[in-house]
């Protein structure tokens, strides 16, 4: 068992502020099995499509920026217009980087990334409202550009190739080589590994490239779900995740949880473990589904208005 699943399981077993309701989990899993919910297909409307090498570079940039889309209290969320639609959150990010490429802005070029300025990134993202941690986003892209230039001849595909077709090794490579992907916390004096964006890069490659070429990994079943703020929101709405009263109150009042606090680590760890339990129950019923596919289903469910009634937890972080 690799480090993400093994360490988050231990947190889930020791949690004081978050618990998994096994009955609600079984009910949801039964409905998922009964209704035969399909894994959502890869979105090609908001994401860039092109030559595989271009797609790899595009996704690496997108996943380097894929965090914290909610605004400070009292401020408007970041939104952008795209082909007559008003987009926010992740889809706004995916579409804005796609638009940059189609406008001949070399946003995926290693040299461009290494020298990217805050003003340039603001212009590329555009839109209106607040997108937090912009300076941290610039720094993450600068680090990515320098890494690609220094270690991979400026080619993102060579980084992927170093993984030897292992999604797990790719996640570890990113976490080891880039600070912004080093998604590790501490709980009761022990390291807990999440690797949210590092894992999501592997799953995005798999989805966008249909499991071929640089999207062909031999261990996709080992990926966990991607512990963000949307999945626990959905699992809480489903009654699968329960919070201690004081924690529930803080989340409902949109009070920030400190990154690395026991409460925040428990929310993320229990999210991963709950999805693993869903996966195991489905398998016991004869339905084989991988954790990242269950993640995609839950994330899509979370776009429904009904699953936004209860707020998500807010942690100011570059990791998700």
Secondary structure, DSSP 4 states (H G I P E B T S, - for coil): --HHHHHHHHHHHH-SSEEE-HHHHHHHHHHHHHHTPPPPPPP-SSS--S-HHHHHHHHHHHHHS----PPPTTSPBPEEEETTEEEEHHHHHHHHHHHHHHTT--TT-HHHHHT--HHHHHHHH--BSB-S-HHHHHHHHHHHHHHHHHHHTT-HHHHHHTTTT-HHHHHHHHHHH-GGG--EEEETTEEEE--HHHHHHHHHHHHHTTT-GGG--S-GGG------SHHHHHHHHTTSEEE-HHHHHHHHTTPPPPTT-HHHHHHHHHHHHHHHHHHHHHHHTT----HHHHHHHHHHHTTSGGGGSSPPP----S--
